[in-house]
Amino acid sequence: MMNPGEIAQKAKNSRFYLWLLNVGLSRLVPFNKSHSFKVVEIDDNSLKLKLPYKKSNMNHLRGIHACALATLSELTTGLALMTYLDSKKYRIILKKLEMDYHYQGKMDIYAKFSLSNQWLNENVISPLENSEKTEICCEVEAHDTKGNHISTGRVYWQLKSWSKVKTKV
C-alpha cells in the first residue's frame, strides 16, 4: 500500500495523483471527512489546503468553526512533513497546538505551509543524529478567498527516527 507522502510526491505533477491524494485523505482519517479538506496545490517545498465554507464547518454564528481551523493547521503541516520527510525513517506525532484567531471566516479558507531542505536538515535531520527525538514548531497562516488573515496556527510536532522507537514484543 502506498503512503500519503509517496502519493503527495506524485501529485506534484499529476492531476490523477492529486485526486487520489484527496480521496485517500478523506478515507484515511475518517474524522476529517466531514470537513472536506482538499489539497489544492503541491510543489517541491510547499503544500496548500482548502477548507470549504459549508454547513458542517460552521459555528453557531455561521462562521468557520475554530476547531475546523485548528484541524486545517494540523493537517496542512502534518501532511507537508509526511510529504517531504521519508515516513519510513521518521515517526511524526502531534505534541501541541496553539491557535490565534484574527478574523471570522465567512468563505473558503486556505492554509499553505512551506519548508526547505535546509530547514528540514537544521530542524529535523541533524538534531536526530545526536538525539532520540526532536520537537519542531510549524507556523501556518490561514486566509480566506479575499486574503483576510483568519488564523495563525503553531503546530508542535515530535519527531523520532523509527530506528530509535522502542517496540514491545
Residue pairs with C-beta under 8 A, 6 or more apart in sequence:
3 82
3 87
4 21
4 24
4 25
4 28
4 79
4 82
4 83
4 87
5 82
5 83
5 84
5 85
5 86
5 87
7 17
7 20
7 21
7 24
8 21
8 39
8 42
8 47
8 79
8 82
8 83
9 83
10 17
11 17
11 18
11 20
11 21
11 39
11 42
12 42
12 43
12 44
18 39
18 42
21 39
21 42
22 38
22 39
25 32
25 37
25 39
25 75
25 79
26 32
26 33
26 36
26 37
27 33
29 75
32 71
32 75
34 56
35 51
35 56
35 57
35 68
35 71
35 72
36 51
36 52
36 54
36 56
36 57
37 49
37 50
37 51
37 71
37 72
37 75
38 49
38 50
38 52
39 47
39 48
39 49
39 50
39 79
40 48
40 49
40 50
40 110
41 47
41 48
41 112
42 48
42 83
45 84
45 114
45 115
45 116
45 117
46 80
46 112
46 113
46 114
46 115
47 76
47 79
47 80
47 83
47 112
47 113
48 76
48 110
48 111
48 112
49 72
49 75
49 76
49 79
49 110
49 111
49 112
50 108
50 109
50 110
51 57
51 64
51 68
51 69
51 72
51 108
51 109
51 110
51 111
51 142
52 108
53 64
53 105
53 106
53 107
53 108
53 109
57 64
57 65
57 68
58 64
58 65
59 65
59 66
61 104
62 106
63 104
63 105
63 106
64 104
64 105
64 106
64 109
64 150
66 99
66 101
66 151
69 99
69 101
69 105
69 109
69 142
69 150
69 151
69 153
70 97
70 99
70 153
72 109
72 111
72 142
72 153
73 97
73 99
73 111
73 140
73 142
73 151
73 153
73 155
74 94
74 97
74 153
74 155
76 111
76 112
76 113
76 140
77 113
77 138
77 140
77 153
77 155
77 157
78 92
78 94
78 155
78 157
80 113
80 114
80 115
80 138
81 92
81 115
81 138
81 157
81 159
82 92
84 115
84 120
85 92
85 120
85 124
85 159
88 162
89 161
89 162
89 163
90 124
90 128
90 159
90 160
90 161
90 162
91 159
91 160
91 161
91 162
91 165
92 157
92 158
92 159
93 157
93 158
93 159
93 160
94 155
94 156
94 157
94 158
95 135
95 156
95 157
95 158
96 155
96 156
97 153
97 154
97 155
97 156
98 153
98 154
98 156
99 151
99 152
99 153
99 154
100 151
100 152
100 153
101 150
101 151
102 149
102 150
102 151
102 152
103 144
103 148
103 149
103 150
104 150
105 142
105 144
105 148
105 150
105 151
106 144
107 144
107 145
107 146
108 144
108 145
109 142
109 143
109 144
109 150
110 142
110 143
110 144
110 145
111 140
111 141
111 142
111 143
111 153
112 140
112 141
113 138
113 140
115 138
123 134
123 136
124 134
124 136
124 159
127 134
128 134
128 159
128 160
128 161
128 164
132 160
132 161
132 164
133 158
133 159
133 160
133 164
134 158
134 159
134 160
135 156
135 157
135 158
135 159
136 156
136 157
136 159
137 154
137 155
137 156
138 154
138 155
138 156
138 157
139 152
139 153
139 154
139 155
140 152
140 153
140 155
141 149
141 151
141 152
141 153
142 149
142 150
142 151
142 152
142 153
143 149
143 150
144 150
